[in-house]
Amino acid sequence: MKPVQIQLENSMLRKVLKRLHYPLEVMLLCVRWYAAYPLSVRHLEEMMLERGVEVDHSTVHRWSLKILPVLAKVFRGRKSPVGRSWRMDETYIQVGKQWKYLYGPVGAKLQ
């Protein structure tokens, strides 16, 4: 399987980024920070300015509107399938000198 960056550059993302003039690394970094952390686009504008990249907050917002759906589609295709069968499993464990009841969901992967 190809690395994600090569796959992105050769596929749909290339069409989306056709007329955008910033380097791909800068755009992906801004979009990643915007999606992964509770940052506003104005915070990202300030952070990029501190790193020597002058970019407007509305540009970062436009990048996220264009790039995030494409990234979601690519990464959704790379996810491994999860089984349909789930059950609850329970056991007792000893914590210190006390026995505690522990339960949680367990997924059975179907082949």
C-alpha positions in Angstrom: 0.0 0.0 0.0 1.3 3.5 -0.9 2.1 6.0 1.9 -0.8 8.4 2.6 1.1 11.5 1.3 1.9 9.9 -2.0 -1.7 8.6 -2.3 -3.1 12.1 -1.5 -0.8 13.8 -4.0 -1.7 11.5 -6.8 -5.4 11.3 -6.3 -8.3 13.6 -5.5 -6.4 16.1 -3.4 -4.4 17.1 -6.5 -7.6 18.2 -8.2 -8.8 20.1 -5.2 -5.4 21.9 -4.7 -5.0 22.7 -8.4 -5.3 26.5 -8.1 -4.1 27.0 -4.6 -0.7 28.6 -4.4 0.7 27.7 -0.9 2.9 24.7 -0.4 1.1 21.4 0.3 2.9 21.0 3.7 1.6 24.4 4.9 -2.0 23.7 3.9 -2.1 20.2 5.4 -0.5 21.5 8.6 -3.1 24.2 9.0 -6.0 22.0 8.2 -4.7 19.3 10.6 -4.3 21.7 13.5 -7.7 23.2 12.7 -9.4 19.7 12.7 -7.4 18.1 15.6 -7.3 20.9 18.2 -9.8 23.4 19.5 -8.1 26.3 17.6 -9.8 29.1 15.7 -8.7 30.1 12.2 -7.5 33.4 13.7 -5.3 31.5 16.1 -3.9 29.5 13.2 -3.2 32.8 11.4 -1.1 34.0 14.3 0.7 30.7 14.8 1.7 30.5 11.1 2.8 34.2 11.3 5.1 33.3 14.2 6.6 30.6 11.9 7.2 33.0 9.1 4.3 32.0 6.9 1.9 34.9 6.2 -1.6 33.4 5.6 -5.1 35.0 6.2 -7.6 33.3 8.4 -10.2 33.2 5.6 -7.7 31.3 3.5 -7.2 28.7 6.2 -11.0 28.4 6.5 -11.3 27.9 2.7 -8.6 25.2 2.8 -10.4 23.3 5.5 -13.7 23.4 3.6 -11.9 22.0 0.5 -9.4 19.6 2.0 -11.2 18.0 5.0 -13.9 16.1 3.0 -11.2 14.7 0.7 -9.0 13.6 3.6 -12.0 12.0 5.3 -12.8 10.0 2.2 -9.2 8.9 1.8 -8.8 7.9 5.4 -12.2 6.2 5.6 -11.0 3.9 2.8 -7.9 3.0 4.7 -9.7 2.0 7.9 -9.7 -1.7 8.7 -13.1 -3.3 9.0 -14.5 -4.0 12.4 -16.6 -7.0 13.1 -20.4 -6.8 13.5 -20.5 -8.9 16.6 -20.0 -7.2 20.0 -20.6 -8.5 23.5 -20.0 -7.5 27.0 -17.2 -9.3 28.9 -16.9 -9.2 32.7 -14.3 -10.3 35.2 -13.0 -9.6 38.7 -9.6 -8.1 39.3 -7.7 -7.4 42.4 -6.8 -3.8 43.0 -4.7 -3.4 46.1 -6.3 -5.8 48.6 -9.9 -5.4 47.2 -11.6 -7.3 44.4 -13.3 -5.1 41.8 -15.9 -6.0 39.2 -14.7 -5.0 35.7 -16.8 -5.1 32.6 -16.6 -3.7 29.1 -17.4 -4.2 25.4 -15.4 -6.8 23.4 -15.6 -7.0 19.6 -15.3 -10.3 17.8 -13.6 -9.7 14.5 -15.3 -11.6 11.7 -13.2 -13.1 8.9 
